[in-house]
Each structure stands twice: as C-alpha cells, then as structure tokens.
Amino acid sequence: MAQSAEKHSSAITDAIARLISRASDGRGLEPEDVRPRVESALQKYLLKDDSAAERREIGAFVDELRADDLCLILACERGDEKAWEDLVANFDSTVKSAARKISPNSEDAEDLASSIWAELYGLRQDADGNKKSKLAYYSGRGSLAGWLRAVVSQMAIDQYRKQSKFVQIEETREFENLAEESSNNSGNSAVLHHNESPEELLSEKRTSDDVASALQTAIAGLEPEDRLILKLYYFDDLKLKDIAATFGYHEATASRKLVRVQSEIRKSVERELKKTHGWNDGEVKRHLAETAAKLGFSLEKMFAVLIALALMQDLMG
C-alpha cells in the first residue's frame, strides 16, 4: 500500500465498511477483499495529487463509489459463479447494444460482444499463470454500464488498428517477398518467415521433449467435454460464440470454461515436469520462459501453439 494510503488507513477502513453496508448485495465480500481496489482508486484519483487529504475528503470519495457494481465485479474476479451469472444477465444487453452502435454490421457486432466477455473473464494469463482480466480496471467511480460501453469502444478501436496493420502488411507483400529472397540468398537460417508453420518452428527450435510429454499427459487427463472445447477452439478455429452454441450456453460461459481448461493444463504441465521429470520450481518457470523467448512467443502464445500441436497429434494418432 502506498505511504499516503497508509497514513489514512483508519479513514479508509471506515469508508470501506460503509461501502459494503450500502450495497444491496455485498456478495459475501469482506473489507480485506474490497480494500485493494478502493486504495488503488484513492491513490490514482485523490491521494496522488493531494496526499494531505482530510478524513472527510477520503470518506466522501469512497461514498461516491458504486457499491453494488463494485461488489459485483470483485465477486466475479473471485470466481463467484452466481456473480458471473448476474453480470451476464444484467449487462449482456448493454454490451450488445454498444457493439451494434459501433460495428458496421450485425456479424461484427456479435464478434465484438463475444470478445468483450472473453476479455472480461480473462482468457490471457501473466507469467505466473494468473488471469489477466479487464475487470481489474473497474474502480467503481462510474456506473458499470457506462464503463462497459467504454470497454466496447476501446476494443473496437484496438481491433480496427490490428486490421489496419494486417491490410498494410498485405499491401506490402511485394516488399516481403523481396526480403525473403534476400534472406534465402544469404543463407541466414535464423530468419523466421510468415509462412512457416508452428510445427516447423517448434521442430527447428528443439522444444523440450519433457514439456511435450507433460502436455500430452495433461490433455489426456481432461474430461471429454473439455477436450472437445479445446479441439473446437484451437484445431477447428471456432469462435467462442460458436462453441457456446454447440453446447447450448452463453459465450461468457464458453470463455470461463476455456480459461479454466487452459489453467488446468498449465498447472498439470508444471506438476508433471516436477513429478515425472524431476524439475524444481525454478527450473520449470525459467525453462518455460526461455523456451517461449527462443520461439519469439509470449508464454501464453507458446502454450496455445503447444496445445494445438498436441491436439493435432492426438487426432492423427
């Protein structure tokens, strides 16, 4: 906790107690569950520029936070399934409406809305395997509906930038071909071309047999439905909304299931490396990070590629 927040600890404690009591549904949250988010908001919006803020000002700031919305989001971050059901039920129409307003057609709007729920649940993971969700950015200072509309707009902008970059690459394909000819003539085998497959990349970089073995063991231990979800997502390249339709549930549920399976696989791989192959904790973290770096991937993308390859081998075996 920042020094300025420490100085106001008592005032913050009292304000948090009032915040939880103001919520019509506290979602079973304790003050210690709420405190990090409140302190972060205070530090960012009040104490950063006024470390000498008085108790009254701190109380007034916290009293303006949206208690119900903030408790709902914090409960979702804790993995509360009822909270997730309420979030989707209450705000799915908000997300879809915002997506329709900013998308050129209904199909793109549906894709954008599906992407929002995936980002909110957290499909990505950090280096330690923790979920990275956009929910962490909600401070409670404004309405949750307004914040979700802002998230939709930002994601639409991000997607446009990616698409623009892709179009630009396509338009400069002639220059890329010249670059490939140059690298081929120079005999530089270290250059990775756009048309190289993941199989070639992993083979050329000699990905660890231990990791591949542990990954296969992890996938073999999955429930049939979880294996099918992975196959549809990684091998058949289905979107989350299509996977959800296959099983008859909401795309937000598909996001949660995919994240859970990804997390289980990663934990299983790390556990198998230590149990069967004799690696220690330091070796596991260091080797996986180094392998990803050598491949030019993020750790997240490396696992995605490895999962896809393992599934391919399983289907062809």
C-alpha positions in Angstrom: 0.0 0.0 0.0 1.3 3.5 -0.8 2.6 5.6 2.0 -0.2 8.2 1.6 -2.8 5.4 1.9 -1.1 4.0 5.0 -1.4 7.4 6.6 -5.2 7.4 6.1 -5.7 3.7 7.0 -8.3 4.4 9.6 -10.4 6.7 7.4 -10.2 4.1 4.6 -11.3 1.3 6.9 -14.4 3.2 8.0 -15.3 4.2 4.4 -15.0 0.6 3.2 -17.3 -0.6 6.0 -19.9 1.9 4.8 -19.4 0.9 1.2 -20.2 -2.8 1.9 -23.2 -1.8 4.0 -24.5 0.4 1.2 -24.5 -2.5 -1.3 -27.9 -4.2 -1.7 -25.9 -7.4 -2.2 -22.4 -7.5 -0.6 -21.7 -10.8 -2.4 -20.1 -12.1 0.8 -17.2 -9.8 0.5 -15.1 -8.9 3.5 -13.4 -5.5 3.9 -10.0 -7.0 3.0 -11.5 -8.1 -0.3 -12.5 -4.6 -1.2 -9.6 -2.6 0.3 -7.0 -3.1 -2.5 -9.4 -1.8 -5.2 -10.5 1.2 -3.0 -6.9 2.1 -2.1 -5.9 1.9 -5.8 -8.7 4.2 -6.7 -7.9 6.6 -3.9 -4.2 6.7 -4.9 -5.0 7.3 -8.5 -7.7 9.8 -8.3 -7.2 11.6 -4.9 -4.1 11.0 -2.9 -1.7 11.1 -5.8 -2.2 14.9 -6.1 -3.3 15.5 -2.5 -1.5 13.3 0.0 -2.7 15.6 2.8 -6.4 14.9 2.0 -8.5 15.0 5.1 -10.6 12.2 6.5 -13.7 13.9 5.3 -12.5 14.0 1.8 -11.5 10.4 1.8 -14.9 9.4 3.1 -16.7 11.5 0.6 -14.6 9.9 -2.3 -15.4 6.3 -1.2 -19.0 7.2 -0.5 -19.4 8.1 -4.2 -18.2 4.7 -5.4 -20.9 2.5 -6.9 -21.2 -0.1 -4.1 -23.4 -2.7 -5.9 -21.4 -2.5 -9.2 -18.0 -2.7 -7.4 -19.1 -5.6 -5.2 -20.4 -7.5 -8.3 -17.1 -7.0 -10.2 -15.0 -8.0 -7.2 -17.1 -11.1 -6.7 -16.7 -12.0 -10.4 -12.9 -11.7 -10.0 -13.0 -14.1 -7.1 -14.7 -16.7 -9.3 -18.2 -16.4 -7.9 -20.4 -18.2 -10.4 -23.6 -16.5 -9.2 -22.0 -13.1 -9.6 -21.0 -14.0 -13.2 -24.5 -15.1 -14.0 -25.8 -11.8 -12.7 -23.2 -9.8 -14.6 -24.1 -11.5 -17.9 -27.9 -11.4 -17.2 -27.9 -7.7 -16.2 -25.4 -6.3 -18.7 -25.4 -8.6 -21.8 -27.9 -6.3 -23.5 -25.7 -3.2 -22.7 -22.6 -4.9 -24.3 -24.5 -6.0 -27.4 -26.2 -2.6 -27.8 -22.9 -0.8 -27.6 -21.3 -3.3 -30.0 -24.1 -2.8 -32.6 -23.7 1.0 -32.4 -20.0 0.9 -33.2 -19.9 -2.1 -35.6 -20.5 -1.9 -39.4 -22.8 -5.0 -39.4 -24.5 -7.4 -37.1 -21.9 -10.2 -37.6 -19.1 -7.9 -36.5 -21.2 -6.7 -33.6 -21.7 -10.2 -32.4 -18.0 -11.0 -32.7 -17.2 -7.8 -30.7 -19.7 -8.6 -28.0 -18.2 -12.1 -27.7 -14.7 -10.7 -27.4 -15.8 -8.4 -24.6 -17.0 -11.2 -22.4 -13.8 -13.2 -23.1 -11.7 -10.2 -22.1 -13.8 -9.6 -19.0 -13.4 -13.1 -17.9 -9.8 -13.2 -18.7 -8.5 -15.5 -21.5 -5.0 -14.3 -21.1 -2.5 -15.1 -18.3 0.5 -13.4 -16.9 4.0 -15.1 -16.5 2.8 -16.7 -13.2 -0.3 -18.2 -14.7 -2.7 -15.6 -13.2 -5.7 -14.5 -15.2 -5.5 -11.0 -16.8 -9.0 -9.6 -16.9 -10.2 -6.1 -17.8 -12.4 -6.3 -14.7 -9.4 -5.2 -12.8 -9.7 -1.8 -14.3 -13.2 -1.0 -12.9 -12.8 1.3 -9.9 -16.5 1.9 -9.1 -16.2 5.6 -9.8 -18.8 5.5 -12.6 -21.7 3.2 -13.5 -20.7 -0.3 -14.6 -22.9 0.1 -17.7 -21.1 3.2 -18.7 -17.7 1.5 -18.1 -18.7 -1.5 -20.2 -19.7 0.8 -23.1 -16.3 2.4 -22.9 -14.6 -1.0 -22.9 -16.6 -2.0 -26.1 -15.5 1.2 -27.8 -11.8 0.7 -26.8 -11.8 -2.9 -28.0 -13.4 -1.8 -31.3 -10.6 0.7 -31.8 -8.0 -1.9 -30.9 -9.5 -4.4 -33.4 -9.6 -1.7 -36.1 -5.9 -1.0 -35.5 -5.0 -4.6 -35.8 -7.0 -5.0 -39.0 -5.4 -1.9 -40.5 -2.0 -3.2 -39.7 -2.9 -6.5 -41.4 -4.1 -4.7 -44.5 -0.9 -2.7 -44.6 1.1 -5.9 -44.5 -0.9 -7.4 -47.3 -0.4 -4.3 -49.4 3.4 -4.5 -48.9 3.6 -8.3 -49.7 5.9 -7.5 -52.7 8.5 -6.0 -50.3 8.2 -9.0 -48.0 8.8 -11.3 -50.9 12.0 -9.4 -51.7 13.1 -9.7 -48.1 12.5 -13.4 -48.2 14.6 -13.8 -51.4 17.4 -11.7 -49.8 17.4 -13.9 -46.7 17.3 -17.1 -48.7 20.3 -16.0 -50.8 22.3 -15.0 -47.7 21.8 -18.4 -46.2 20.6 -16.9 -42.9 18.6 -19.8 -41.4 17.7 -17.7 -38.3 15.1 -15.6 -40.2 11.6 -16.8 -39.5 9.2 -16.3 -42.4 5.5 -15.6 -42.2 4.6 -18.9 -44.0 6.5 -21.1 -41.5 4.1 -23.4 -39.6 4.1 -23.8 -35.8 5.3 -27.4 -36.4 8.4 -26.2 -38.2 9.1 -23.5 -35.6 8.9 -25.9 -32.7 10.9 -28.6 -34.6 13.7 -26.1 -35.6 13.9 -24.7 -32.1 14.0 -28.2 -30.4 11.2 -27.7 -28.0 11.8 -29.8 -24.8 10.6 -33.4 -25.0 9.8 -33.2 -21.3 7.4 -30.3 -21.9 5.8 -32.0 -24.9 5.3 -35.2 -22.9 3.9 -33.3 -19.9 1.5 -31.5 -22.2 0.2 -34.7 -23.7 -0.3 -36.2 -20.3 -2.2 -33.1 -19.3 -4.5 -33.2 -22.3 -5.1 -36.9 -21.9 -6.3 -36.3 -18.4 -9.0 -33.9 -19.4 -12.7 -34.6 -19.4 -14.2 -35.4 -22.8 -16.1 -32.1 -23.0 -13.0 -30.1 -22.1 -11.0 -31.8 -24.8 -13.8 -31.1 -27.3 -13.8 -27.4 -26.3 -10.0 -27.2 -26.9 -10.4 -29.0 -30.3 -13.1 -26.6 -31.4 -11.1 -23.6 -30.3 -7.6 -24.4 -31.3 -8.0 -27.1 -34.1 -11.3 -26.1 -35.7 -10.7 -22.4 -35.1 -14.3 -21.8 -33.9 -15.2 -18.6 -32.2 -16.4 -18.6 -28.6 -19.9 -17.8 -29.6 -20.0 -20.8 -31.9 -18.6 -23.1 -29.3 -21.2 -21.8 -26.8 -23.9 -22.5 -29.4 -22.6 -26.0 -29.8 -23.1 -26.8 -26.1 -26.2 -24.6 -25.6 -24.8 -21.9 -23.3 -23.8 -18.3 -23.3 -20.4 -17.2 -24.9 -19.4 -15.8 -21.4 -19.7 -19.4 -20.1 -17.6 -20.7 -23.0 -15.0 -18.1 -22.1 -14.9 -19.2 -18.5 -14.7 -22.9 -19.4 -11.8 -22.2 -21.8 -9.9 -20.2 -19.2 -10.4 -23.0 -16.7 -9.2 -25.7 -19.1 -6.1 -23.6 -20.1 -5.3 -23.0 -16.4 -5.7 -26.7 -15.6 -3.4 -27.7 -18.5 -0.7 -25.3 -17.5 -0.8 -26.4 -13.8 -0.8 -30.0 -14.9 2.2 -29.5 -17.2 4.2 -27.8 -14.3 3.1 -30.5 -11.9 4.1 -33.3 -14.3 7.5 -31.7 -15.1 8.3 -31.8 -11.3 6.8 -35.1 -10.5 7.8 -37.2 -13.5 10.8 -35.4 -14.9 12.4 -34.2 -11.7 12.3 -30.5 -12.3 12.2 -28.0 -9.5 10.0 -24.8 -9.3 12.8 -22.6 -10.5 13.7 -24.8 -13.5 10.0 -25.0 -14.5 9.5 -21.2 -14.6 12.9 -20.5 -16.1 12.7 -23.1 -18.9 9.2 -22.3 -20.0 10.0 -18.6 -20.1 13.3 -19.3 -22.0 11.6 -21.6 -24.5 8.9 -19.0 -25.2 11.6 -16.3 -25.7 13.6 -18.5 -28.1 10.5 -19.1 -30.1 9.7 -15.4 -30.2 6.4 -16.1 -28.5 4.8 -14.9 -25.3 4.4 -17.7 -22.7 0.7 -17.5 -23.4 1.1 -18.0 -27.1 3.6 -20.8 -26.7 1.1 -22.8 -24.6 -1.6 -22.1 -27.2 0.7 -23.4 -30.0 1.8 -26.4 -27.9 -1.8 -27.3 -27.1 -2.8 -27.0 -30.8 0.1 -29.3 -31.7 -0.7 -31.8 -29.0 -4.3 -31.9 -30.1 -3.3 -32.4 -33.7 -1.0 -35.3 -32.8 -3.8 -36.8 -30.7 -6.3 -36.5 -33.5 -3.9 -38.0 -36.1 -2.6 -40.7 -33.8 
